[in-house]
Amino acid sequence: MFALALAAGSIDECKADESDAAAWNPQNVPRFDNPTRATFREKVLRTSTPAVISGHLSRWPALAWDDEKLLSECGERLLAPDCDEEALSVHDSDARGRWVSMIKLAQSDRVRTLSDLLALIRTSVPGEGEEFEMRELGSERHRSVHPSALYLHDKPIDVLCPRLLDALRVPAYFPVDMLRQPGAQWARSYRHGCNASHGLGSKFNNVGHPSLFLGREGTRSGLHADGHSASFWMAVLRGKKRFRLVSPSDAYSFKPLDCKARRKKHPGEYCSKFNASLFDDVAVPDAVTIWEANVSAGEFIFIPERWAHEVVNLEESLAVSYNFVDDNNLVGHLQWLLFHLFHRDPDWQAASKSKEWRKFYTLLCSYLLDHSSGRFPMLTLYDFANSEKSVAPITWSQFMARNTPEGDPKYDAKRYEKEFYEEMRRPPFASPKDVERIVKEGMLPEILLAAREDLKGYEGKRLRVA
């Protein structure tokens, strides 16, 4: 039995008071009130700067997701169906070697459905009442947890409650997601194993994002940077969250666990796991800048690729998040894939036997093959250059129809998969080293050339792979 003292704590433990603010000297994240696409691109995307946006979500149907709505639509939905075992998470300061310093928990008899979780959030008081046991995901160990510490963290909505997707909108500033555009479905399905055969997933396949976050005040996640060199936005639907962030170059000052010391390294490598906290640890070098933002209901925050961040719920909060790759971070994403495929593990042949390695390799080959045939990228920010004054959000269905092959009525998934895996058995795809060389010498320079002048599209010669 492992006891876990995780009663979420009082909010004062997580909030920074005035003296803390002076000691940390935080830099406020820039704020904008419903800017045009052109303004957002010029001041945020091009400078790779985090930003908080207000005034943009006012017409989102999802803002009406109160308890009554959630219970009527999703109350009896299982938090952990058979195809996605993770139910809930709790933050543990002693688990900083784990992703986001979280202990992931399997479903228990005490909390099986979203209705059970909401009832616990409403009735539990930190430090009072009984704890109960939940099994740690991936092991037979059980931990004692207090109900107030439970956090529905980054749960795919297409698993938890697909009907909620109809109420979602995508901010107008992020109309493109190249992670969804490759034709190889298996490579895109990296978040969970649920699909239509389980009665779950969406018609656009099991994409994993957008995801839902629900927790009472004091729940939190640890310092981390998101994978795939992806950027993300998070919209707060109710409550308030505090974000603290550090830039990729400053992240070396916070005891990174998965990147080398500050020196010349592979361009796809960056720090994503840390043995430090921006809320608990106060030893910050003078040259390092801590960025801070409070994000309230009706606002969203944008965090660029590779920025490390840590979040605490200042109030009970409900939020939706989406990770993506577009023109601005596509090169970094491809470099990240190359690093994880060929340089993270010196013995890449041994690594190639893992499921994760094969999925990343399939994704890279899908990019390459689709690029050579003119199918990738199927949508870029250049396609929206004539509507840069528009700030109208996009429905979830519109967004996915534009960014996935499934949105094309001529797309035949079975035919594509058959042809794709036939190509994978031929040169150059049969040789991972040849694929790495072609991407580095052909595809990446072409994309860099196309992106050299701001958003001029991908008009160069298509890469020849055979």
N, C-alpha and C positions, 0 to 999 in steps of 0.2 A: 504493500500500500504506500502510495506517495501522497503526502499532504501538500496542498498548494494554497498558500496564503494569498489569495487573489480576490479580495472583496471589493475591487474597483477603487476603494479609497474615497476620501472626501474630495470634492472638486478643488479645494484649496491646495491639495497636494499636487495637482496637475496644472493649475493656473499659475502664471507668473505674476507676482505682485510688482509694485512700482520699483522696489529695490532690485528685484531680479532683472527687470527690464533694463535698468541702468547698468547692471553688471554685464549683461549679455550684449547690450547695445544693439538690439535687433534692427534690421533694415526692413521697413514696411514693404510688403509686396505691392507693386503698383495696382491701382484700381481704375476701372473704366466703366462708364455708364453707357451700355448698349452701343459700343462703337461700330462704325462701318467695317466691312471686311478689309478695306484698304488700310484703315487706321490700325486695325488689329495686326494685320500682316506687317506693316511698317514698324510698329513700336513693340510688338511682342514676338511674333514668329521669326522675323529676320534677325532679331537680337537674342533669340533663345532665352527669353526672360519670362519668369512666372508672372501671372496676372490674375486678379479677381475681377469678374464681370458681374455687374448688377443691371437690372432693368431688361434682361433678355429672356427670362423664363416666365414672364407674367401670364402668358397664354398656354403654358404647359398643363395639360390635363393631369399630369402626375402630381402637381402641387395639391391636388385634392385627395391624395392618398392618406386619409386619416385611418384610425383603427377600424372604424366601421367598414370602410372600403376594403382594407386589407383582409379583414376577416371574411367579408362576403365573397371576395374573389379567390382568396388563397388560404383561408383559415385552416382548412383540413389538409393542406398540402404537406407532405413529409419534408422535413428539413434535409434528410439524407435518404433519397431513394437508393435502390440497390446499385444503380449505375454510377452513383456519386456519393461515396461513403461519408465525406466530411459534412458534419452538421453545424458545429459552432466552434468558436475559438475563445481563448482567454489569453490576455497578455501576461507575460512572466518576465520580470527584470532579470531573472537568472537564466533565461533562455535566449540570450542575445546571439548565440551561434545559430539559432534557427531563423527561418525566414520571418521577417517582421516581428521577431521576438514573441511569437505566438505559439501556444500549445493548441494543436488542432484536435478536436474531440469528435468521437463518433456519437451517433444517436443514442439516447437513453430513454427508459420508460417515463422518466419525469418530464422530458421535453422532446417530443417527437414531431410536433407540427408547429407551424407558425403561430397558431392560436395558443399553444402551450407557452411559447416564448414570450408573446405579448403579455400573457397573464403573469408570468414571472417578473417581467420588467415593471409591470404596474404595481405588484404587491411586495417585491423584495426591497429591503432597506440595507444598505451597506453596513456590515458589522453586526447585524442582527439576524436572528433566525438560523436555521440549520443549513449546513452544507450538504451536498449529496455527491455521489460518485458518478463519474463519467469516464469511459474508456478512452485512452489516448489513441489517436489514429495511428494505425500501422504497428500496434503492439498490443499485448494483453495487459499492460499496466493500467491501473485505474487511479484517478486523481480526485481528490475532494475539492469541489469548487462551490463558491457562493453564487446563488442565482444572479446577483447584481453584477457579477463580472462577465457573464456570458455575452458574447458579441457575435452577431451574424455578420461575418466579415468577408466581403468580396465574393458573395454567393451569386453564381450565374442565374439571371432572371429566367432564362429559358429552361432551367431545371426547376427552380423554386416555384415559379408561377408564370408560364408563358403568356397568359392573358394580359398581364400587366404591360407587355411590350407595346400594345396598341396605344397606351397613354403616354408613351415616351416620345420625346423629340430630340433631335441632334442639333446642338448649337450651329448656327450658320457658318461659323468660322472653321468648322472641321468637316467639310463635306466629303472628304476622301479618306479611305482606309485601305492601303495596299496590302495589309496582312490578310484581308478577305478576298483579294482578287485572284490569286493563283487557282488553277483548275483542280489541283490535286487535293481532294477533300480531306483525306486522311491527315495531310500535313497541316491543314487549317484547324483541325479539330484537336487542338493541343490542350484545351482547358478541362474537358471532362469527357466521359464515355457515353453520355446519354444521347439518344436520338429518337427518331420516330418509332422505332420498334419497341421503345420503352414507354411510348405515349408521351415523350418529353422532347426537348429540343424545339427548334422553330423550323419553319419551312425553308429557311436559309442554312440548315444544318446546325450542328451543335457548336456555336461560335464562342460560348463562354462569357463574352461581354455583350451588352452592359451587365454590370453586377450590382448587387444590392448590399448596403451596409445599414445595420440597425443595432443600436446599443444605447444604454442609458448613460447619464453623465458619468464621467470618470473612466469609461472604457476607452481603450487606445490601441494603437499599433506602434511597433518599434521602428527605429531608423532603418531605411532601406531605399534602394533605387530600383525601379521596375525593370524587368528583363526585356530582351529583344531590342534594346535601345528605342523603346516605344515612348511616346509622349502620352499624356492622358488628361482628361478633364473629369471633374467631379462636381455634380450639381447637388446642393443641399436642399432637400424638399421640406424638412422641418428640423428645428433645433439649431445648434451652432457648433462649429468645429474650429479648433485652432490648429493651424499648420505651422511647422517650423521646417526650414529647408536650407540646404547648402548646395553650392554649385559643384559640378564634377571636379573642378580643380581643388576646391576647399575640402572635399570629402576625405582626402588623405589624412586630415588632421583628427579623424574620429575613429581610430582603431579599426580600419577595414580588415575584413577576414578573407576576402577573396580577390584582392588585387595586389600587385607588387608595389614596392616603394616608389616614390615619385621619381620617375626617370623615363627615358624613352622606352615605349612599350608598343605592343600591337595596337593599332588604331581601334580594334573592336573591343578592347578590354577597358572596363571601368569598374569602380567599386559599387557593390550592391548590398553586401552584408556587413554589419558593423557590430563591434563590441562597445558601443557607446550610446548615449541618449542625449538629445538636444533639450530634454526637459529635466533630466536628473543630473547630468554632468555639467559642471560650470567652468571647467578648465578649457577656455577657448583662446587660441593664439590671437594676438592683436591684429594680425593681417587677415584673419578669417572673418567672413561676414555670415551672420545668421539672419536669414530672412524669416519674416513672420506675417501671418495673416489670419484674422478671424473671418470665417465664412458663414453667413447666416442663411436662413431659409429664403429661397428665391434668388440666390446667387450661385455662381459656379467659379471654380478655380481651375486654371490651366497650369500644368507643371511640365516643362520641357523634358526631353529625353535625357537620361543619365543624372538628373538632379535627385539627390538623396533627400528624403522627407520623412517626417514623423508627425503623427496626428493624434489629438486627444479630443474627445467629445466634451465640450463645455456644458452642454445640455443633452438630454435625450435627443438623438439625432437619427434621421432617416436620409440616406443619400444614394445616388446612382453614379456609377463611374464607368468610363470607357477608355481603353487603351488603343492606340492606333499608330500607324505609320503613314506618312504622306510625303510629298515632295521634299519637305524640309529635313526629314530624318531618315529617308530611304537609304542613303549611302551609309549612314551610321548603323542602320539595321543590318545591311548586307555584311558590313565589316564585323558586326557582332556575331552573325552566323558563321563567318569564316573563322573567327577566333575560337568559338565553341566547338566547331567541327575539327579544326586542324591544329590548334595551338594551346588550348586550355589543358589538354592531356598530351604530353609528349608522345605517348604511344597511341596514336589515333586509330591504328588498326584494332587495338583492344577496345577502344572506346566505341568503335563502329558496330560492336556487337550489342550495344545497349539500345533499348527502345527509344530513348530520348535522342540519341545520336541519329538513328535512322529517320526519325521524324524531322529533325532539323535538316538532314541531308535531302530528304524528299521535298521539303519546302524550298530549299535553295535550287534544286534541279527543276522544280516547277516554275520558279521565277525565270530561270534561264531558258527553258524550253518555250514558255509562253512569250518571253521577250523576243526570241528569235523568230517566232511565227507572227508577231505583231499583236498578240493578245494581252501583253503586259507591258506597261500599265494600261489598264482599260479605262482609267479615269485619273486625271491629275488636277491640281489646283488651277492649272492653266485653262481648263475647261470652264472655270467660273470667273475668268478675268473680266468678262463683260457685265458681271452682276456684283461688283465689289461694293456697291453702295447698299446692297440688300442685307438685311439682318433677320430675315424670316427664318425661324427654325425649320428643320426638315423632319418629316415623320420617320419613324423607325423603318417602316416598310419601304419608303422611298430611298432612304439611305442604303439599305441592304440590297435593294434591286439594282441600284447604280453601281455598287461596289462588289458584287459577287457574280460569278458566272451564272448562277441560278436565276439572276434577273434577266438574262437573255433568253427569250423563248426558243432560240435555235440551239441552245446549249444542251448537249446530250451527255449527262454525267457518266453513264456506263461506257459510252464510246470513248470519251476522253480518258477515263481511267485505263481502259484497255490499251489505247494507243500510247499513253504515257508510260505505262510499265513495260511495254514493248521497247520504247526508246531507252528506258533505264538499263536495258540489257545490252545496249549497243554503245560504241564509243561516241562521245567522250564520257557519257554518264556512268559507264561501268567502271571508270577509274576516278575515284574521288580526287586524286591529285591533279588530274587533267581538268576536272571541273573547277577546282580552286584556281588553277592557272588562268582558265578562260574568264572566270568572273573577275579576277584581279586585273588581267591584261586587256580584257575586252569590254565586259558589261559595265564595270565600275567607271573606267575612264569615259565611256560614252555617256553615262548618266551624269557624271560630273561636268562634262562639256555642255550637255543640254541644260543643266541647272546653273551654269556659270552666270548667265544673264537671268535676272530674276523671273522665274516662272515662264520661260519662253517655250515650254513644252518639250516633248521628246521627239525631235524632228531629225535626229541624226540617222545614219544608216543602221538598219537592224543588225544585231549581232549574228554572225554566221557560226553555227556550232558543228556543222558537218561538212 
